[in-house]
Amino acid sequence: MTHVPQIRIAATYMRGGTSKGVFFRLQDLPAVAQVPGAARDALLLRVIGSPDPYGKQIDGMGGATSSTSKTVILSKSAQPGHDVDYLFGQVAIDKAFVDWSGNCGNLSAAVGAFAISSGLVEASRIPENGVAIVRIWQANISKTIIAHIPVSAGAVQETGGFELDGVTFPAAEVVLEFMNPAADEDGSGGSMFPTGNLVDDLDVPGIGTLKVTMINAGIPTIFVNAEAIGYTGTELQDDINGDAAALARFEALRAYGAVRMGLIGHIDEAANRQHTPKVAFVARPADYVSSSGKPVKAAEIDLLVRAMSMGKLHHAMMGTAAVAIGTAAAIPGTLVNLAAGGGLLEAVRFGHPSGTLRVGAQASEVNGEWSVTKAIMSRSARVLMEGWVRIPGDAF
């Protein structure tokens, strides 16, 4: 009996922020997977180990959570004024589906380092010692990200003393600037608030009418007050992820919000768009104990935020959702801004299940339309493994 041999593909396994993913250079993929389509999706699914009815991704590189079921494809940029094109694929765990509808803000922290180490950034742009400025074109949403990558002796510096809640060990700090983060569904820009309102009434059958802020910034996000849905904002993963009824309610809220935002035409389409929009609930500051056992004091934070990702409560905070939080906080009258005390806020520190995170945004209002020039936050990243991934030759 003839067996199809495995093939190997050059790849790097990286942590970026509170996520992990498999990074590829476009040129290293098999020719049929160098273009969007079924073959590329099938290849990435097999690399990650999906679909897995057991929900463990044992036969792949995925870690069986939304934070660890991720892929990145990079190439020299075709966009003027940019160094690298960054394409992100969120791989479903139990379905044969790769969602290309949004960015991963956490893995954005690893893009600049990978681009430098992989020869995708011109050598003349990399200092011998100092900070390299990597200009990233985020191809999923057609937006610019500026990554400030520390460099030592001509190589990316990965170790350092920067601590990020949700990540066990310290590393070098990577500052990210998300330029003009508001985006329409097609990534072309436009109204930050798709309904034109800072706060809307959203009817969700089985739940009721909820006050929500729906924003396109970083990633399309639906914010709701924690109290309105029976929570305090201090919840950890185990408080929600084991409650099937609660998860179903969050998915219903997400689906009806997606329709209202114009992201889908009918709630049934939400099942094939798992990555976006996100749902997050907010509350005024309160004391709680993070998932690591670290106490978080109300006096240390401006508000509480918990966010859902791929149908589960996230263990920390998605980077793109942090951009949405910072942007919404900067605009007086949104639910996020009000939870943070209201008024003009250029930066907030919010509490999430793993600890706290600070994010800033520069917002302005012109002729009744709000715009944000950039959102800023710090993350860290490092290479975990590099070499090749192997998959059966007939997997794509």
C-alpha positions as CSV (number, residue, x, y, z in Angstrom):
1,M,0.0,0.0,0.0
2,T,1.4,3.4,-1.0
3,H,1.4,6.1,1.7
4,V,1.6,9.9,1.0
5,P,4.7,11.2,2.8
6,Q,4.7,14.3,5.0
7,I,6.1,17.5,3.6
8,R,7.9,20.2,5.6
9,I,7.3,23.9,5.5
10,A,9.6,26.5,7.1
11,A,7.8,28.1,10.0
12,T,8.4,29.8,13.3
13,Y,6.3,29.4,16.5
14,M,6.0,32.7,18.3
15,R,4.4,34.3,21.3
16,G,3.0,37.7,20.7
17,G,1.4,39.4,23.7
18,T,-1.0,36.9,25.3
19,S,-1.3,34.8,22.1
20,K,0.8,32.2,20.3
21,G,0.8,31.4,16.6
22,V,2.6,29.8,13.7
23,F,4.4,32.3,11.5
24,F,5.2,31.8,7.8
25,R,6.9,33.8,5.1
26,L,4.6,33.8,2.1
27,Q,7.4,32.6,-0.2
28,D,8.0,29.5,2.0
29,L,4.4,28.2,1.5
30,P,3.7,25.6,-1.3
31,A,2.8,27.5,-4.5
32,V,-0.9,26.5,-4.3
33,A,-1.1,28.0,-0.8
34,Q,0.6,31.3,-1.7
35,V,-2.7,32.6,-2.9
36,P,-6.0,32.9,-0.9
37,G,-8.4,29.9,-1.2
38,A,-9.3,26.5,-0.1
39,A,-5.8,25.0,-0.4
40,R,-4.3,27.7,1.9
41,D,-7.1,27.2,4.4
42,A,-6.7,23.4,4.4
43,L,-3.0,23.7,4.9
44,L,-3.3,26.0,7.9
45,L,-6.1,23.9,9.4
46,R,-3.8,20.8,9.2
47,V,-0.9,22.7,10.7
48,I,-2.9,23.8,13.7
49,G,-4.7,20.5,14.1
50,S,-8.3,21.4,13.1
51,P,-11.1,20.5,12.9
52,D,-10.8,18.5,16.1
53,P,-14.0,17.1,17.5
54,Y,-12.2,16.4,20.8
55,G,-11.4,20.1,21.1
56,K,-7.7,19.5,21.9
57,Q,-5.8,20.0,18.7
58,I,-3.5,17.2,19.7
59,D,-2.4,16.5,16.1
60,G,-1.2,20.0,15.4
61,M,0.4,23.1,16.7
62,G,-2.7,24.6,18.2
63,G,-3.3,24.9,21.9
64,A,-7.0,24.4,22.0
65,T,-7.9,28.0,22.8
66,S,-8.7,31.0,20.7
67,S,-5.4,32.6,21.9
68,T,-3.3,29.7,20.6
69,S,-5.2,28.6,17.4
70,K,-3.6,31.3,15.2
71,T,-1.6,31.6,12.0
72,V,0.3,34.5,10.4
73,I,1.6,34.9,6.8
74,L,4.1,37.7,6.1
75,S,5.7,39.1,2.9
76,K,7.6,42.1,1.8
77,S,5.1,44.9,1.6
78,A,3.4,45.8,-1.7
79,Q,2.2,49.0,0.0
80,P,4.2,52.3,-0.4
81,G,5.8,53.4,2.9
82,H,5.5,49.9,4.5
83,D,8.0,47.2,5.2
84,V,5.9,44.1,5.6
85,D,2.4,42.8,4.7
86,Y,0.8,41.0,7.6
87,L,-2.1,38.6,7.1
88,F,-3.7,36.9,10.1
89,G,-5.8,33.7,10.1
90,Q,-7.9,32.7,13.1
91,V,-8.3,28.9,12.9
92,A,-11.4,27.4,14.4
93,I,-10.8,24.6,16.8
94,D,-13.8,22.2,16.1
95,K,-14.7,23.4,12.6
96,A,-13.0,23.4,9.2
97,F,-12.8,27.1,9.1
98,V,-10.2,29.9,9.0
99,D,-11.5,33.4,9.8
100,W,-9.8,36.1,7.8
101,S,-12.1,38.9,8.9
102,G,-9.9,40.7,11.5
103,N,-6.5,41.3,12.9
104,C,-4.8,39.8,16.0
105,G,-3.5,42.7,18.0
106,N,-1.4,40.4,20.3
107,L,0.4,38.7,17.5
108,S,1.0,42.1,16.0
109,A,3.7,42.4,18.6
110,A,5.6,39.5,17.1
111,V,5.3,40.6,13.4
112,G,8.1,43.2,13.5
113,A,10.5,40.9,15.2
114,F,9.7,38.0,12.7
115,A,10.0,40.4,9.8
116,I,13.4,41.6,10.9
117,S,14.8,38.1,11.6
118,S,13.4,36.7,8.4
119,G,15.0,39.3,6.1
120,L,11.7,41.0,5.2
121,V,13.0,44.4,6.5
122,E,15.7,46.3,4.6
123,A,19.0,46.0,6.5
124,S,19.5,49.8,6.3
125,R,16.4,50.3,8.5
126,I,17.8,48.2,11.3
127,P,20.1,49.9,13.8
128,E,23.1,48.1,15.4
129,N,21.7,49.1,18.8
130,G,18.5,50.9,19.6
131,V,14.9,50.6,18.3
132,A,13.9,49.5,14.8
133,I,10.7,51.1,13.4
134,V,8.8,48.5,11.4
135,R,6.0,49.7,9.3
136,I,3.4,47.0,9.0
137,W,0.5,46.8,6.6
138,Q,-2.3,44.8,8.2
139,A,-3.8,43.2,5.2
140,N,-7.0,41.8,6.8
141,I,-8.3,45.3,7.6
142,S,-6.1,47.5,5.5
143,K,-4.6,49.4,8.3
144,T,-1.1,50.5,9.4
145,I,0.6,49.4,12.5
146,I,4.0,50.8,13.6
147,A,6.1,48.5,15.7
148,H,9.0,49.7,17.8
149,I,11.3,46.7,18.1
150,P,14.3,46.8,20.4
151,V,17.6,45.8,18.7
152,S,20.9,44.7,20.3
153,A,24.1,44.0,18.4
154,G,22.1,44.1,15.2
155,A,19.6,41.4,16.2
156,V,16.1,41.6,17.7
157,Q,16.2,41.8,21.5
158,E,13.7,39.5,23.0
159,T,14.7,39.3,26.7
160,G,14.1,42.1,29.1
161,G,12.2,43.2,32.2
162,F,8.8,44.2,30.8
163,E,6.0,42.4,32.5
164,L,2.7,41.8,30.8
165,D,-0.2,40.4,32.8
166,G,-1.3,37.1,31.3
167,V,2.3,36.2,30.4
168,T,4.3,34.3,33.0
169,F,7.8,35.6,32.2
170,P,9.2,39.1,31.5
171,A,10.6,40.0,28.1
172,A,11.6,43.0,26.0
173,E,8.9,45.7,25.6
174,V,7.4,46.2,22.1
175,V,5.5,49.4,21.6
176,L,2.7,49.3,19.1
177,E,0.9,52.2,17.4
178,F,-2.3,51.3,15.6
179,M,-2.7,54.1,13.2
180,N,-6.2,55.4,12.3
181,P,-7.7,52.2,13.9
182,A,-11.3,52.9,13.0
183,A,-12.3,50.8,10.0
184,D,-15.3,49.8,8.0
185,E,-16.0,46.1,7.3
186,D,-14.0,46.3,4.1
187,G,-11.1,48.0,5.9
188,S,-11.6,51.3,3.9
189,G,-12.3,53.5,6.9
190,G,-15.4,55.5,7.5
191,S,-17.7,55.9,10.5
192,M,-16.2,54.6,13.7
193,F,-19.8,54.1,15.0
194,P,-21.7,52.1,12.3
195,T,-25.1,53.2,13.6
196,G,-24.0,56.8,14.0
197,N,-24.7,56.6,17.8
198,L,-22.4,56.3,20.7
199,V,-25.0,54.2,22.5
200,D,-27.8,52.1,21.0
201,D,-30.7,50.0,22.2
202,L,-30.1,46.5,20.9
203,D,-33.0,44.0,21.1
204,V,-31.8,40.5,21.7
205,P,-34.6,37.8,21.8
206,G,-34.4,35.9,25.1
207,I,-32.3,38.6,26.8
208,G,-34.2,41.8,26.2
209,T,-33.2,45.3,25.2
210,L,-29.6,46.2,26.1
211,K,-27.7,49.5,26.0
212,V,-24.6,48.9,23.9
213,T,-21.8,50.8,22.3
214,M,-20.8,49.3,18.9
215,I,-17.5,50.5,17.5
216,N,-15.2,49.7,14.6
217,A,-11.7,50.4,16.0
218,G,-9.0,47.8,16.2
219,I,-11.7,45.2,15.7
220,P,-15.5,45.5,15.5
221,T,-16.6,45.3,19.1
222,I,-19.9,45.4,21.0
223,F,-19.7,46.8,24.6
224,V,-22.4,46.2,27.1
225,N,-22.6,47.1,30.8
226,A,-21.8,44.1,33.0
227,E,-24.7,44.8,35.4
228,A,-27.2,44.7,32.5
229,I,-26.4,41.1,31.8
230,G,-26.0,39.9,35.4
231,Y,-22.3,40.2,36.0
232,T,-20.0,42.4,38.1
233,G,-17.0,42.7,35.7
234,T,-14.7,40.8,38.1
235,E,-15.4,37.4,36.5
236,L,-12.7,34.9,35.6
237,Q,-12.9,32.3,32.9
238,D,-14.3,29.5,35.1
239,D,-17.2,31.8,36.0
240,I,-18.5,31.9,32.4
241,N,-16.9,29.3,30.2
242,G,-18.5,26.3,32.0
243,D,-22.0,27.9,31.7
244,A,-23.4,26.7,28.4
245,A,-26.5,28.9,28.8
246,A,-24.4,32.0,29.4
247,L,-22.2,31.3,26.3
248,A,-25.3,30.9,24.2
249,R,-26.6,34.3,25.4
250,F,-23.3,35.9,24.5
251,E,-23.4,34.4,21.1
252,A,-27.0,35.6,20.6
253,L,-25.8,39.1,21.6
254,R,-22.9,38.9,19.2
255,A,-25.1,37.7,16.3
256,Y,-27.7,40.4,16.7
257,G,-25.1,43.1,17.2
258,A,-23.2,41.9,14.1
259,V,-26.4,42.4,12.0
260,R,-27.0,45.9,13.6
261,M,-23.4,46.8,12.8
262,G,-23.9,45.8,9.1
263,L,-21.2,43.0,9.4
264,I,-23.7,40.3,8.4
265,G,-27.1,40.3,6.8
266,H,-28.7,37.6,9.0
267,I,-28.0,36.2,12.5
268,D,-27.4,32.7,10.9
269,E,-24.3,34.1,9.2
270,A,-22.6,34.7,12.6
271,A,-21.5,31.0,12.8
272,N,-19.2,31.5,9.8
273,R,-17.8,34.7,11.3
274,Q,-16.4,33.7,14.6
275,H,-13.5,36.1,15.0
276,T,-15.6,39.3,14.6
277,P,-17.3,41.1,16.1
278,K,-16.1,40.8,19.7
279,V,-18.4,41.2,22.7
280,A,-17.1,42.8,25.9
281,F,-18.7,43.8,29.1
282,V,-17.6,46.8,31.3
283,A,-18.0,48.0,34.8
284,R,-16.7,50.6,37.3
285,P,-13.5,49.6,39.1
286,A,-13.7,47.0,41.9
287,D,-11.3,44.9,43.9
288,Y,-10.7,41.3,42.6
289,V,-8.2,38.6,42.5
290,S,-6.7,37.8,39.0
291,S,-6.4,34.3,37.6
292,S,-2.8,34.1,38.8
293,G,-3.8,35.0,42.4
294,K,-2.5,38.6,42.1
295,P,-4.8,41.1,43.8
296,V,-6.1,43.9,41.6
297,K,-7.2,47.0,43.6
298,A,-10.0,49.3,42.3
299,A,-7.7,52.3,43.0
300,E,-5.2,51.0,40.5
301,I,-7.6,50.8,37.5
302,D,-10.0,53.0,35.6
303,L,-12.6,50.3,34.7
304,L,-13.2,46.6,34.4
305,V,-13.5,44.8,31.1
306,R,-14.1,41.2,30.2
307,A,-14.2,40.1,26.6
308,M,-15.4,37.1,24.6
309,S,-13.3,35.5,21.9
310,M,-14.3,32.6,19.7
311,G,-17.2,31.8,22.0
312,K,-15.3,31.8,25.3
313,L,-14.2,34.4,27.9
314,H,-10.7,35.4,27.0
315,H,-8.0,34.7,29.7
316,A,-6.7,38.2,29.4
317,M,-7.5,40.7,26.6
318,M,-7.2,40.5,22.9
319,G,-4.9,43.3,21.6
320,T,-7.4,44.5,19.0
321,A,-10.1,44.6,21.6
322,A,-7.7,46.7,23.8
323,V,-7.5,49.1,20.9
324,A,-11.3,49.3,20.8
325,I,-11.4,49.8,24.6
326,G,-8.8,52.7,24.4
327,T,-10.6,54.3,21.5
328,A,-14.1,54.0,23.1
329,A,-12.7,55.3,26.4
330,A,-11.4,58.4,24.7
331,I,-14.8,59.4,23.4
332,P,-17.1,61.0,26.0
333,G,-20.5,59.2,26.3
334,T,-19.7,55.7,25.3
335,L,-20.3,52.9,27.8
336,V,-16.6,52.4,28.1
337,N,-16.0,56.1,28.7
338,L,-18.8,56.2,31.3
339,A,-17.5,53.1,33.1
340,A,-14.1,54.8,33.4
341,G,-15.7,57.9,35.0
342,G,-16.5,59.9,31.9
343,G,-14.9,63.0,30.5
344,L,-11.9,63.4,28.2
345,L,-9.5,60.4,28.7
346,E,-6.3,60.0,26.7
347,A,-5.4,56.7,28.4
348,V,-7.0,54.1,30.6
349,R,-5.8,51.2,32.7
350,F,-8.4,48.5,32.8
351,G,-8.7,45.3,34.8
352,H,-9.0,42.0,32.9
353,P,-9.0,38.3,34.1
354,S,-5.2,38.1,34.2
355,G,-4.5,41.6,35.6
356,T,-4.3,45.0,34.1
357,L,-3.4,46.7,30.9
358,R,-2.9,50.4,29.9
359,V,-3.9,51.6,26.5
360,G,-4.0,55.1,25.1
361,A,-5.8,56.8,22.2
362,Q,-5.9,60.2,20.6
363,A,-9.4,61.2,19.6
364,S,-10.9,64.3,18.1
365,E,-14.4,65.4,17.0
366,V,-14.8,67.3,13.7
367,N,-18.3,68.3,12.5
368,G,-19.9,65.8,14.8
369,E,-17.8,62.9,13.6
370,W,-15.3,61.3,15.9
371,S,-11.9,60.1,14.7
372,V,-8.9,58.5,16.3
373,T,-5.4,59.1,14.9
374,K,-3.8,56.2,16.7
375,A,-4.0,53.9,19.7
376,I,-0.9,52.9,21.6
377,M,-0.1,50.0,23.9
378,S,2.9,47.9,24.9
379,R,3.2,44.1,24.5
380,S,6.1,41.7,24.3
381,A,7.1,38.8,22.0
382,R,9.6,36.1,21.5
383,V,10.4,33.1,19.3
384,L,9.5,29.8,21.0
385,M,10.6,27.4,18.2
386,E,11.8,27.7,14.6
387,G,12.4,25.3,11.8
388,W,9.7,23.4,9.9
389,V,6.2,22.2,10.5
390,R,5.2,18.9,8.9
391,I,1.9,17.9,7.5
392,P,0.7,15.0,5.2
393,G,1.4,15.9,1.6
394,D,-2.3,15.3,0.7
395,A,-3.7,17.6,3.4
396,F,-4.3,20.6,1.1
